[in-house]
Amino acid sequence: MHSAPFTDLVDVAAERLGGAVMLANDEFFAPKENLLKAARPEWREHEYTDRGKWMDGWETRRRRSPGHDWCLIRLGVRARLHGVVVDTSFFRGNYPEHCSLDACDVPGVPDPESLAASAAWVELLPRSPLEGHHANSFPVLPDRPATHLRFSIHPDGGVARLRVYGEPAPDPRLVPGTSADLAALESGGMVVACSDMFFGHRHNLILPGRSTHMGDGWETRRRRGPGHDWIVVRLAARGMIAEVEVDTDHFKGNAPASCSVEVCDIGRDAETSALVHAQWAPLLGQTLLQPDARHRFATAGSPAATHARLNIFPDGGIARLRLVGTVST
């Protein structure tokens, strides 16, 4: 089965980005926190709890009155959403018949009770049928940013995982003159293109924090012909980059031999296809890299840019890329 195109975007509800299930009206059989677990759902044939069969998901009791069950989710980053995957793996006779999704855009960190009572919820996904033991994919229209979701199941049952895919929205605090990591996913940065990501996904490159292992970075296959690999980041805001950090943490026998960085200024809203014709200016010349090391390079006097391209020679893995600079007008 082929994945929906939107699953190539960022899971903006991921726990490692700060996503959390804040509140649920019921979680009798299995806790709400399971919904956002990074690991794939698992099945334990003979395991039971004092409430019933152990299930790796969120599961409510059988409803004996009108209504439906729901939970509130705080996204890890404010984002424009493109689609969701409602995974009912291993829920065969106890999955919900339908689901729906509402979104709101609320600043700060509101408490869940006030959010449930007074947020201005907008329908994102109307009531839609679900299949059991299946990754149910639903595209949505990215017409406005969201910070929180209300996920409803009709009337009751269990869901293993919820994945919420979208494009991080620029942090509203990034006003002109602000200094920040302009590549950071949590600030609104986005990896929009790359030459290859056979071993490690491109979005790993700008995740928060240090990498946790070799699989937690961007890694290409071994290049057997001419050329080199590259990756393009749409910056969280147009700005001038003062420092580049290239971290090869955990890449010991497969770090690139060298790297370079280029920038262009084509507007954050430009289509990815426009990158082909962009005028790229050098920011960091081709520079040797060491395995399993954190490299920092000053880049004083850089032009204002909306996109940056990291080139690695000839191939290999990079754990993290940081592009620290000042937001321009």
Secondary structure, 3 states (H helix, E strand, C coil): CCCCHHHHCEECCCHHHCCEEEEECCCCCECHHHHHCCCCCCCCCCCEECCEECCCCEECCCCCCCCCEEEEEEEEEEEEEEEEEEECCCCCCCCCCEEEEEEECCCCCCCHHHHHHHCCCEEEEEEEECCCCCEEEEECCCCCEEEEEEEEEECCCEECEEEEEEEECCCCCCCCCCEEECCCHHHCCEEEEECCCCCECHHHHHCCCCCCCHHHCEECCCCCCCCCEEEEEEEEEEEEEEEEEEECCCCCCCCCCEEEEEEECCCCCCCHHHHHHCCCEEEEEEEECCCCCEEEEECCCCCEEEEEEEEEECCCEECEEEEEEEECC
